[in-house]
Amino acid sequence: MTILAVDTTSEFGSLAIRSQQRTLAEIALHSPEGFGHVLFQAIEDILREAALRLEEIDCFAAASGPGSFTGVRIGLAAVKGLAAATGKAAAGVSILQALASVGDLPLRATVLDARRGEVYAAVYDSDLRPVEPETVAPLPAWLGTLSAPLYQFISPAPLALQATRFRDMPFVQAPKQLAAAVALCAEREPLQDPAELDANYVRRSDAELFWKES
């Protein structure tokens, strides 16, 4: 199966094409202003680099979140549109699960900056199945919920673990560009009808919080 994966969940986005369990091409995208104006040109570029036509892609995969709400929506919309236009399958992959694929120990604690003094976090096993659910919380509060004797922490940025009981735990600094990891995870997931893809925000939007409080 040949997969084209899109990750636009942060300002450090990426595209990757994976086939026969190897990455054929990968393109890094850095766009603090958003990806709407660069994404489709980048898709043309990566297809050219992999010497493939759009019709040769079997599955279009998107990082479904958590992350930038706008970025998540852009990536999902692109993948839905491409899959629907070509009549191919689609897949949505949590970016926290994609992070877990970078690790190599039995319990993998994946962490992303969620801003506002919080992190997105989850724990996966070596088969990339969730052990602890995805959540958003201050890092110290989330660490307080972990009870196993050993975790491998994985994040694109250093974590403040020095003053915690996890200070001696193994840490992997993951790449900022994770589309290849999204493609790898998509190989393991059931394929979906593009119309069924949904965002995985984890955190409620500001609008939702406003209406709940008002």
N, C-alpha and C positions, 0 to 999 in steps of 0.2 A: 504494500500500500504506500502511495506517495502522498505526503501530507504537507500542506503549506500552512504554517502557523504564524499568528500575529500576536504580538504583545504590545499594547499601548496603555498599560495600566499606570505607567509613570512617565516622567519626561525622558527617561532613557528607554526608548522602545526598541523593538527589533522584529525582523522577519526571519523565518528559517524554512527551508525545504528539507524534508527527511524522507528517505526511502530505503527499504531493505535494511533497516536498523542502523543507518548511518546518515549523518547530516551532509547533504549535497551542497548547500549554500546557506549563508547567513549574512544579513545586513543589519548594521546597527543604525538606529535612528535617535537623534537627540533634538528634541523640539519643545522647548519650554512653552512655546505659544500654542502647542497642540499639533495633532497629526492629520487633521482633515485635509490640509493642502498639500501634503507630501506622501500620503500613504499609497495612493494608487500608482503614482510614478515609481515608488519603491517596489511595489509588487511587480510591475513590468520589469524593473531592473533585476530583481532576484530570479524571475523566470528566465530572463536572458542569461544570467550567470550560470544557472543550472541546465541551460540548453533544453528547456521544457516549454511546452505550450500550456495555456491555462486548462485546456481540455484534458491534459494528461494528469492533472491533480485529482486524486481520488477522494480527498477529504480536506476541508478547510477548517482549521482550528483557531480558536481565539482564547486568550487569557480572559476569563470572565470576571476577574476581580479577585480580591479587593484591590482598591487603588483609587486613582483619579476617577471620579464619576464620569466626567466628560470623556476621558481616555477610554474607559471601559466601554462606553456606549459607541464610540467611534470604531473600535476594534470589532465589537459584536456586529454592528451594522454592516461593516465591510465584509465580514465572513458570511453573514446571512445572505447578503446580496450576491456574492460570488457563488456560493453553494446553490442558491435558488436559480441563478442564471445558467449554471452549467448542469443542473440536475444531479449534483453530487451531495454527499453526506457532509455533516458538520459535527464539530465537537467543541464543547466548552470546558476549559480546564482552570481550576483555581490556581492562581499564581503562587499560593502557599504550597500547594502540592508540587508544582513545578520546582520550587526551591528544594523540596525534599529529595527530588531526584538527583541533586548534586551531592548528597551525602552518601556515606557508606557504612553506617552503623545501624543497629537494630531500631533505636528510637531517635527520631530526627525532629528537633524542635525548630520550626521555621518562624522567622520574625521579620516583619517589615515596618518601617516607620509609617504611622498613620497620622502624624502631626497632632497638634493639640495635646502634647504630652502623653500620647498613647501609641500603642503598637497593634498591628494585626498579627495574630499568632495562632499556631496550631501545632499538633504533634502527629507525625506519621510513622508507620513502621517501614521495614525494608521493602515491602511490596507496595509502598505508597498508599496504603490504606489509612484512613484517619483513626488515630488512637484518642486524641483529645480534640474536641470540636474547634472550628475556627471561631475566633472571638476578637473583639477590640477592647483594650484595657490598658491602663498604665503598666509598663514593664514589671515593676516590683510586685504589683498585685497579681499579675498573671503568673509570675515565677512562683508565687506563694501557693498556687494551685497544683504545682507539679510534685509528684511523689515518688517517681521511679529513681533508682540509685544512679543511673547514668543516662545522659542525653547527649546527643551531638547537636549543637546549636548551629543554625545556618541562616545567614542574613547577607544582603549586599553591603551592609555597613557594619562597622564594629559595634558591639553591644557592651553596655555598662554592666558587666558581670563581676567586676573585681571585688565589690563589697558584698557579694552574695555567696550563698553556699554552693553556687555553680561556677565559681571563679576558676576551678581547675578542670572544668569540663571541656572536651574537644570543641573547637570552633572552626567552621568553614566560612570564609568570606566568599560568597557566591558572586558570579558576574552580574553586572547590572542588566545586561541583555539576556533575556531568558526565553526567547522564542524557540530555540532548539530544545530546551527542557519542556516547553509546552507541547511541542510536537512529539517528544518521547512519551509524555503522559497520555497524549491523545491516542497513541497506539494501544494503550491498555484500557481505554474507556469505551463503553458502548457508543456507537455512532448515533447521531440524532438527526431528525428532520430539522432543517435550518430554522423553521418557524418556532421550534421548541426551545431554542437557545435563550437563556435568560441571564441577566447580570447577577453577580454574586457580590453585592456591595459590603456585606457584613455590618457596616455602620449605616444608620439611618441618615438620609440627606438632611440638610438644614431646613428644607421646606417641610419635611415630615415632622421634624422636631418642633418646628414653629406651630404647625397645626395641632400637634398633640398637646402642646402647652397652652394654646389659646382657647 
